[in-house]
Amino acid sequence: MIAGCAIGFISAALAGLLLVAVQAPTAEARMKRSFFAMVVRLAVVVALGAAAALSGVFARQPLLFWIAAAYVALLPLEVRLAI
């Protein structure tokens, strides 16, 4: 449970850092930056989730449930930061 939520929070933190660190002077640049942040977040979730699931330390079904729950719970925050 904790590992799945941690993966979701780590991915959101990296995407948020990207949104704050990269300047976007125009509306089009902000849209591209936001899309890139969402792609980075998804890639981090997939990479960390696959590593945790394949490690054999965690049961896969609860881990995947908590990863998905954390991802969905933090998505509105990321969209709000992107706008």
Contacts in CASP RR format, 6 or more apart in sequence:
PFRMAT RR
TARGET T0000
AUTHOR 0000-0000-0000
METHOD contacts of the structure
MODEL  1
MIAGCAIGFISAALAGLLLVAVQAPTAEARMKRSFFAMVVRLAVVVALGA
AAALSGVFARQPLLFWIAAAYVALLPLEVRLAI
1 62 0 8 1.000
1 66 0 8 1.000
3 52 0 8 1.000
3 58 0 8 1.000
3 63 0 8 1.000
3 66 0 8 1.000
4 49 0 8 1.000
4 52 0 8 1.000
4 63 0 8 1.000
4 66 0 8 1.000
4 67 0 8 1.000
4 70 0 8 1.000
5 66 0 8 1.000
5 69 0 8 1.000
5 70 0 8 1.000
7 44 0 8 1.000
7 45 0 8 1.000
7 48 0 8 1.000
7 49 0 8 1.000
7 52 0 8 1.000
7 67 0 8 1.000
7 70 0 8 1.000
8 45 0 8 1.000
8 67 0 8 1.000
8 70 0 8 1.000
8 71 0 8 1.000
8 74 0 8 1.000
9 70 0 8 1.000
9 74 0 8 1.000
10 44 0 8 1.000
10 48 0 8 1.000
11 40 0 8 1.000
11 41 0 8 1.000
11 42 0 8 1.000
11 44 0 8 1.000
11 45 0 8 1.000
11 48 0 8 1.000
11 71 0 8 1.000
11 74 0 8 1.000
12 41 0 8 1.000
12 70 0 8 1.000
12 74 0 8 1.000
12 77 0 8 1.000
12 78 0 8 1.000
14 40 0 8 1.000
14 41 0 8 1.000
14 44 0 8 1.000
15 37 0 8 1.000
15 38 0 8 1.000
15 40 0 8 1.000
15 41 0 8 1.000
15 44 0 8 1.000
15 78 0 8 1.000
16 37 0 8 1.000
16 78 0 8 1.000
16 81 0 8 1.000
18 33 0 8 1.000
18 36 0 8 1.000
18 37 0 8 1.000
18 40 0 8 1.000
19 33 0 8 1.000
19 34 0 8 1.000
19 37 0 8 1.000
19 78 0 8 1.000
19 81 0 8 1.000
19 82 0 8 1.000
20 81 0 8 1.000
22 33 0 8 1.000
24 30 0 8 1.000
24 32 0 8 1.000
24 33 0 8 1.000
30 82 0 8 1.000
33 82 0 8 1.000
34 82 0 8 1.000
34 83 0 8 1.000
37 78 0 8 1.000
37 82 0 8 1.000
38 78 0 8 1.000
38 82 0 8 1.000
41 71 0 8 1.000
41 78 0 8 1.000
45 67 0 8 1.000
45 71 0 8 1.000
49 63 0 8 1.000
49 64 0 8 1.000
49 67 0 8 1.000
52 58 0 8 1.000
52 63 0 8 1.000
53 60 0 8 1.000
53 63 0 8 1.000
53 64 0 8 1.000
END
